[in-house]
Amino acid sequence: NNQPVIQLGAVLSVLLWVPSIFALIFARRVIGSGSFARGFGA
């Protein structure tokens, strides 16, 4: 009987997880582009 609740939780966790992954990739691209790397002395 708890299957729909578990499914809803899985969908919600994925919906929250995917944007964070994209944000991480975007942040890495921004840092890797050199604008941040120069500021850190890399």
C-alpha positions as CSV (number, residue, x, y, z in Angstrom):
1,N,0.0,0.0,0.0
2,N,3.0,2.3,0.5
3,Q,4.2,1.9,-3.1
4,P,2.8,5.2,-4.4
5,V,4.4,7.1,-1.5
6,I,7.8,5.5,-2.2
7,Q,7.5,6.3,-5.9
8,L,6.6,9.9,-5.1
9,G,9.7,10.2,-2.9
10,A,11.9,8.7,-5.6
11,V,10.6,11.2,-8.2
12,L,11.0,14.1,-5.8
13,S,14.6,13.1,-5.0
14,V,15.5,12.8,-8.7
15,L,13.9,16.2,-9.4
16,L,16.0,17.8,-6.7
17,W,19.1,15.8,-7.7
18,V,19.3,16.5,-11.4
19,P,19.4,20.3,-11.2
20,S,22.2,20.1,-8.6
21,I,24.2,18.0,-11.0
22,F,23.7,20.5,-13.7
23,A,24.7,23.3,-11.3
24,L,27.9,21.4,-10.5
25,I,28.8,20.9,-14.1
26,F,28.0,24.6,-14.9
27,A,30.2,25.7,-11.9
28,R,33.0,23.5,-13.1
29,R,32.8,25.0,-16.6
30,V,32.9,28.5,-15.2
31,I,35.8,27.7,-13.0
32,G,37.6,25.8,-15.8
33,S,37.1,28.7,-18.2
34,G,39.9,30.5,-16.4
35,S,38.0,33.5,-14.9
36,F,38.1,31.9,-11.5
37,A,41.4,30.0,-12.0
38,R,43.3,33.3,-12.3
39,G,41.8,34.6,-9.1
40,F,43.0,31.5,-7.2
41,G,46.4,31.8,-8.7
42,A,46.1,28.5,-10.7
